[in-house]
Amino acid sequence: MTAADSRFVHFSCPACRKTVRLPAGAAGKRVVCPGCGLHGSVPGRAMTPTPSSARIAGPAVLSPVPPARPAARTPSSGENASRRLTPSRPLQQVALAAVLSGVTLVAAMMVVVILAPGNKHNVDRPMPRSADEVSPPPVERGIGPATAVVVAPAPAVPPAVLDIELAGPSAADLNASLRPLIDEITALDGRKDGVSERQAAVVRLRMYRRLCRVSDDVTLDDRLDEEALAAADICRRLGTLSHEPSNPGMPAAEFDKALRGARSGNLASGIEDLVRAVDGWIDDSDATNIAALGHRRWCLNPPLRRVGFGRIETWCAMWAHDRSGCVCVGGPAICFPPAGAVPIDMFRPHYAWSVTLDPNTFRKPRPDKVTVTVRDERAEAGSRPRLELDPLVIETHGYGIDNCIIFRPRGVSTAVGQRYLVVIEGIQDRTGAPARLRYAVEFVSQLVK
């Protein structure tokens, strides 16, 4: 190869056998043959000119729909490498490609280089590169750039869906896990003093958190008990539940304590037992609360570690906004009912279903993208229609952890042995990749007799 030819490499297209000449800087780049539309990569090392009758061995992958190509002219091997184009030839050179023996051609980017009339040089500009290719060598002095470059990207390949399946305990394993708490709440239930009632409420709260695989390291705090009791009392005085109560004539210090308690937790009325109040806050499915399930989400909030309970007659309060515990969710999502066995005394047919996505695992869900499918797993195979949802709400503001998906399937039964499969699609992991969350719920016998 002469010094004049050292700037070029010659290859023969394995599909149409057209001999082409490329600039040396095109080595390792991706191009398309103008003669047959074959996509491929230029080998990463220079080769001696290949006779036009030769063929590079190896399989080839053709583009399903060859892109439109401008007319091209291929110089003969005898032409001088520095031959100049005249103004009468406005479109002269198109970058070509082939591959070494045994290398499969792959779908790649097509680059069409258009020379304006009067350009004095052949095309020596390096081909555009993808993000995973190395930087091209610098352009040699004296080689002019093209006036326009049109890049047609290869068809995008949809990213794979991240399929996450939540596993849950069997009825036997769940019974073994909850049995110590069941025995504790049974022993406290026989006592009628306020301290025992608050302790029993904490145990019931821990049962729900353990069922949902959330840390149940929750304890009573004396100061928070006082503020919760004051919140219950001010609601009784006003005759209504309010998180922003007005002062009904209480001393300033006493009112401030009641205000802190009312602003920092869950309230309820018409309930004569704090354990039943906890059940009511977990339920949270009445028309006023189903769109947010705020009481439930505060009860199941992972950082909750210190709580306070108070009851005055049928007015109840729970100090629930503590964040001194571990912020970790402990899994991809907090589901209620959760995956696996669920006792029928801890979930009722009218309850809303909720899935709070872990912000460290998923992006904030979008209401226009999320879909939820609930199917009856006990129905006959092939006849398991989707249950209608009423409603489907995406709630992403406050109440412990954001990213809550709320839905209530119609016609749900919590009979022992009933099993449902839940599939949530249209969500994304933290990288933006599409994800799918699935889990099965099976209702089992009640644990608290």
C-alpha positions in Angstrom: 0.0 0.0 0.0 1.5 3.3 -1.0 1.8 6.3 1.2 -1.1 7.9 -0.7 -3.2 4.9 -0.1 -2.4 4.6 3.6 -5.3 6.8 4.5 -7.8 4.2 3.2 -8.8 0.6 3.7 -10.5 -1.6 1.1 -13.2 -4.2 1.8 -15.6 -6.3 -0.2 -19.3 -6.4 0.9 -20.2 -10.0 1.8 -23.8 -9.5 0.4 -23.4 -7.8 -2.9 -19.5 -8.2 -3.4 -19.1 -4.6 -4.1 -15.5 -3.4 -3.5 -15.4 -0.2 -1.5 -12.8 2.1 -0.1 -13.1 3.8 3.3 -11.0 6.2 5.2 -8.6 4.6 7.7 -10.4 6.4 10.5 -13.5 4.4 9.8 -12.0 1.2 11.3 -14.2 0.0 14.2 -17.2 2.2 13.2 -20.7 1.2 12.1 -22.0 1.9 8.6 -24.4 0.6 5.9 -23.6 -0.6 2.3 -25.2 1.7 -0.3 -25.4 -1.1 -2.8 -27.6 -3.6 -0.9 -28.4 -1.9 2.4 -26.5 -4.4 4.6 -25.7 -3.1 8.1 -22.4 -3.9 9.7 -19.2 -2.9 11.4 -15.9 -2.0 9.9 -13.2 -4.3 11.2 -11.0 -2.7 13.9 -7.7 -3.2 11.9 -6.6 -2.2 8.5 -6.6 -4.7 5.7 -5.0 -4.9 2.2 -7.3 -4.2 -0.7 -9.7 -7.1 -1.4 -10.4 -8.1 -5.0 -13.9 -7.4 -6.1 -14.5 -11.0 -6.9 -13.6 -12.1 -3.3 -16.2 -12.6 -0.4 -15.7 -12.3 3.3 -16.8 -15.6 4.8 -19.2 -15.8 7.8 -22.9 -15.3 8.4 -24.6 -12.0 7.8 -27.6 -10.3 9.4 -29.6 -8.1 7.0 -31.7 -5.1 8.0 -35.4 -6.2 7.6 -36.2 -3.0 5.8 -33.2 -1.5 4.0 -33.2 2.3 4.4 -33.4 4.6 1.4 -30.0 5.3 0.0 -28.7 8.1 -2.3 -26.9 7.1 -5.5 -23.3 6.3 -4.9 -20.2 5.9 -7.0 -17.4 3.5 -6.1 -13.9 4.5 -7.4 -11.9 1.8 -9.1 -8.8 0.5 -7.4 -6.7 2.4 -9.9 -8.0 5.8 -9.1 -5.8 8.1 -7.1 -6.8 8.3 -3.4 -6.6 12.1 -3.4 -8.9 12.5 -6.5 -11.1 15.6 -6.1 -14.8 15.9 -6.8 -16.0 18.5 -9.3 -19.0 20.9 -8.8 -20.9 18.8 -11.3 -21.0 15.9 -8.9 -23.0 17.1 -5.8 -23.5 13.6 -4.2 -20.5 11.4 -4.6 -19.5 9.3 -1.6 -21.4 7.1 0.8 -19.7 5.4 3.8 -19.7 1.6 3.5 -19.1 -1.3 5.8 -18.3 -5.0 6.1 -17.0 -7.4 8.7 -14.0 -9.8 9.2 -14.4 -13.5 8.6 -16.6 -15.3 11.2 -18.0 -12.1 12.7 -21.8 -11.6 12.6 -23.1 -8.4 11.2 -25.4 -6.6 13.6 -28.1 -3.9 13.2 -26.4 -0.5 13.5 -26.7 3.2 12.8 -26.8 4.3 9.1 -24.8 7.4 8.3 -25.3 9.2 5.0 -22.8 11.9 4.2 -23.9 14.6 1.7 -21.3 16.8 0.0 -22.2 20.2 -1.2 -21.1 21.2 -4.7 -17.6 22.5 -4.8 -16.3 20.4 -1.9 -12.7 19.5 -2.9 -12.1 16.2 -1.0 -13.4 12.7 -0.7 -15.2 11.8 2.5 -12.7 11.1 5.3 -14.7 12.1 8.3 -14.9 9.4 11.0 -18.3 7.7 11.4 -20.6 8.8 14.3 -20.2 6.4 17.3 -22.6 5.0 19.8 -22.1 5.4 23.5 -20.2 2.2 23.9 -17.6 2.8 21.2 -14.2 4.3 21.6 -13.5 7.8 20.4 -12.5 8.0 16.7 -8.9 9.0 15.8 -8.4 12.7 15.0 -9.0 13.9 11.4 -5.9 14.3 9.3 -5.0 17.8 8.2 -6.2 18.7 4.8 -9.3 16.5 4.9 -12.4 18.8 4.8 -15.5 18.1 6.8 -18.9 17.2 5.2 -21.5 20.0 5.1 -24.3 17.9 6.5 -24.7 14.6 8.3 -28.1 12.8 8.7 -28.2 10.0 11.4 -30.9 7.4 11.4 -30.8 5.4 14.6 -31.6 1.7 14.7 -35.0 0.7 16.0 -35.1 0.9 19.8 -35.4 -2.4 21.7 -37.9 -2.1 24.6 -36.2 -2.7 27.9 -36.9 -5.9 29.8 -39.6 -5.7 32.5 -38.3 -6.3 36.1 -40.6 -8.9 37.4 -40.9 -8.9 41.2 -42.8 -11.6 43.1 -43.5 -11.2 46.8 -43.5 -14.3 48.9 -45.5 -14.7 52.1 -45.6 -17.1 55.1 -47.8 -20.2 55.3 -50.6 -20.3 57.9 -48.4 -22.4 60.2 -45.4 -20.0 60.0 -47.6 -17.0 60.5 -49.2 -18.6 63.6 -45.8 -19.2 65.0 -44.7 -15.6 64.4 -47.9 -14.0 65.9 -48.5 -16.5 68.7 -46.4 -14.6 71.4 -48.3 -11.4 70.6 -51.6 -13.2 70.7 -50.9 -14.6 74.1 -49.8 -11.2 75.3 -52.9 -9.4 74.1 -55.1 -12.1 75.6 -53.6 -11.7 79.0 -54.0 -7.9 78.9 -57.6 -8.1 77.6 -58.8 -9.3 81.0 -57.6 -6.1 82.7 -59.7 -2.9 82.7 -57.2 -0.2 83.7 -56.1 2.4 81.3 -52.4 1.3 81.3 -53.3 -2.3 80.3 -55.7 -0.9 77.6 -52.9 1.2 76.1 -50.5 -1.7 76.3 -53.0 -4.0 74.5 -53.4 -1.4 71.8 -49.6 -1.4 71.2 -49.6 -5.2 71.0 -52.4 -5.1 68.4 -50.5 -2.5 66.4 -47.4 -4.7 66.5 -49.5 -7.6 65.2 -50.5 -5.7 62.1 -47.0 -4.5 61.5 -45.5 -7.9 61.9 -48.2 -9.3 59.5 -47.1 -6.7 56.9 -43.4 -7.4 57.5 -42.7 -4.0 59.0 -40.6 -3.5 62.1 -42.7 -4.1 65.2 -40.2 -2.5 67.6 -42.9 -0.1 68.9 -43.2 1.0 72.5 -45.3 3.4 74.6 -44.0 6.8 75.5 -45.4 8.5 78.6 -45.2 12.0 77.2 -46.9 10.9 74.0 -49.6 9.1 76.1 -50.4 12.4 77.8 -50.6 14.3 74.5 -52.9 11.6 73.0 -55.1 11.7 76.0 -55.3 15.5 75.8 -56.2 15.2 72.1 -59.1 12.8 72.9 -60.3 15.1 75.7 -60.4 18.2 73.5 -62.3 16.4 70.8 -64.8 15.2 73.4 -65.2 18.8 74.6 -65.8 20.1 71.1 -68.0 17.2 70.2 -66.1 16.6 66.9 -62.9 15.2 65.6 -60.4 17.8 64.5 -56.6 17.8 63.9 -56.7 21.6 64.3 -59.1 22.1 67.3 -60.0 25.5 68.6 -59.5 26.3 72.3 -62.8 25.6 74.1 -61.6 27.6 77.1 -58.7 25.5 78.3 -55.6 26.9 80.0 -52.9 27.7 77.4 -50.5 25.0 78.5 -53.2 22.4 78.5 -54.5 23.5 75.1 -51.0 23.4 73.6 -50.6 19.8 74.8 -54.0 18.8 73.3 -53.1 20.6 70.0 -49.8 18.8 69.7 -51.6 15.5 70.2 -54.4 16.3 67.7 -51.9 17.4 65.1 -49.6 14.4 65.5 -51.8 11.3 65.1 -55.0 9.4 64.5 -58.3 10.2 66.0 -61.5 8.2 66.4 -64.9 8.5 68.1 -67.7 6.1 69.0 -65.3 3.3 70.1 -65.0 2.1 73.7 -61.7 0.2 73.4 -58.3 1.3 72.1 -57.7 -2.2 70.6 -60.8 -1.8 68.5 -59.7 1.8 67.6 -56.4 0.3 66.1 -58.6 -2.0 64.0 -60.6 1.0 62.8 -57.5 3.0 61.8 -56.2 0.0 59.9 -59.6 -0.4 58.2 -59.7 3.3 57.1 -62.0 2.4 54.2 -65.0 4.7 54.7 -65.9 7.2 52.1 -63.9 10.0 53.9 -60.6 8.1 54.2 -60.4 5.6 51.4 -58.8 8.0 48.9 -55.7 8.3 51.2 -55.8 5.6 53.9 -53.8 8.1 56.0 -54.5 6.4 59.4 -53.5 3.0 58.1 -50.3 4.3 56.5 -49.3 6.1 59.8 -49.9 2.8 61.7 -47.7 0.9 59.2 -45.1 3.6 58.8 -41.6 1.9 59.1 -39.9 4.7 61.2 -42.6 4.6 63.8 -41.1 3.4 67.1 -42.6 5.5 69.9 -46.4 5.9 70.2 -48.9 7.2 72.6 -52.6 6.2 73.2 -55.4 7.9 75.0 -59.2 7.5 75.4 -61.8 9.6 77.1 -65.2 7.8 77.0 -65.6 6.9 73.3 -63.1 9.4 72.0 -59.7 7.9 71.1 -56.4 9.2 69.9 -53.0 7.7 68.9 -49.8 9.8 68.7 -48.4 8.3 65.4 -46.0 10.8 63.8 -42.8 9.5 65.4 -39.9 8.9 63.1 -37.2 7.7 65.5 -37.2 4.1 64.1 -35.5 2.6 61.1 -36.7 4.2 57.8 -36.1 1.0 55.9 -39.2 -0.6 54.4 -37.8 -4.1 54.6 -39.0 -5.1 51.1 -40.1 -3.8 47.8 -43.5 -2.7 49.1 -45.8 -2.6 52.2 -49.0 -4.5 51.2 -52.2 -4.8 53.1 -53.4 -7.5 52.9 -49.9 -8.8 52.5 -48.6 -11.7 50.4 -49.1 -15.1 52.0 -51.5 -16.1 54.8 -53.8 -13.5 56.2 -56.0 -14.2 59.3 -59.7 -13.4 58.6 -59.9 -11.5 61.9 -57.3 -9.0 60.6 -58.8 -8.2 57.2 -62.5 -7.8 56.3 -64.2 -8.0 52.9 -65.0 -4.3 52.7 -61.4 -3.2 53.5 -59.5 -1.3 50.8 -56.3 -3.0 49.5 -53.1 -0.9 49.6 -49.6 -1.2 48.2 -47.0 1.3 49.3 -43.9 1.1 47.0 -40.5 1.5 48.6 -39.1 4.8 47.4 -35.6 3.3 47.4 -36.8 0.6 44.9 -39.4 2.4 42.8 -40.0 5.7 41.3 -43.2 7.6 42.2 -46.0 5.8 40.4 -48.0 7.7 37.8 -51.8 7.6 37.9 -52.0 7.4 34.1 -49.7 4.4 33.9 -50.5 2.1 36.8 -52.7 -0.9 36.2 -53.9 -3.3 38.9 -55.2 -6.8 38.2 -56.9 -9.0 40.9 -58.0 -12.5 40.0 -59.7 -15.2 42.0 -57.2 -18.1 42.2 -59.8 -20.6 43.3 -61.9 -20.1 40.2 -61.8 -22.8 37.6 -58.7 -22.6 35.3 -59.4 -20.5 32.2 -62.3 -18.7 33.8 -60.6 -16.3 36.2 -61.8 -12.9 35.1 -60.4 -9.7 36.5 -62.3 -8.3 39.5 -63.5 -4.8 39.0 -61.8 -2.2 41.2 -63.7 0.5 43.0 -61.7 2.7 43.2 -58.1 2.8 42.0 -56.2 5.7 43.5 -52.5 6.7 43.4 -51.7 8.7 46.5 -48.3 10.3 46.7 -48.5 12.9 49.5 -47.5 12.5 53.1 -49.0 9.9 55.5 -45.8 8.2 56.3 -44.3 6.9 53.1 -45.5 8.2 49.7 -46.2 6.0 46.6 -49.4 4.4 47.8 -51.6 2.5 45.3 -55.1 2.0 46.7 -57.8 -0.2 45.2 -60.8 -2.2 46.4 -61.8 -5.3 44.3 -65.5 -5.8 44.1 -67.0 -9.1 45.3 -64.0 -10.1 47.5 -64.6 -13.0 49.9 -62.4 -13.5 53.0 -63.6 -17.1 53.5 -61.0 -19.5 54.8 -59.0 -20.8 51.9 -59.9 -18.0 49.5 -56.9 -17.0 47.4 -56.3 -13.9 45.2 -53.5 -13.0 42.8 -52.6 -9.3 42.5 -50.5 -8.0 39.6 -49.4 -4.3 39.4 -47.9 -3.0 36.2 -47.0 0.4 34.8 -44.5 1.1 37.6 -40.8 1.8 37.3 -37.7 0.9 39.3 -35.3 3.7 40.4 -33.4 3.5 37.1 -36.6 4.1 35.1 -36.9 0.5 33.8 -40.4 -0.9 33.7 -41.3 -3.2 36.5 -44.1 -5.6 37.5 -45.1 -6.5 41.1 -47.1 -9.6 41.8 -48.2 -11.5 45.0 -50.8 -13.9 46.2 -53.1 -13.5 49.2 -54.7 -16.4 51.0 -57.1 -16.0 53.9 -56.8 -18.4 56.8 -58.5 -19.1 60.1 -58.6 -16.3 62.7 -55.8 -16.4 65.2 -57.4 -14.4 68.1 -60.3 -16.5 69.4 
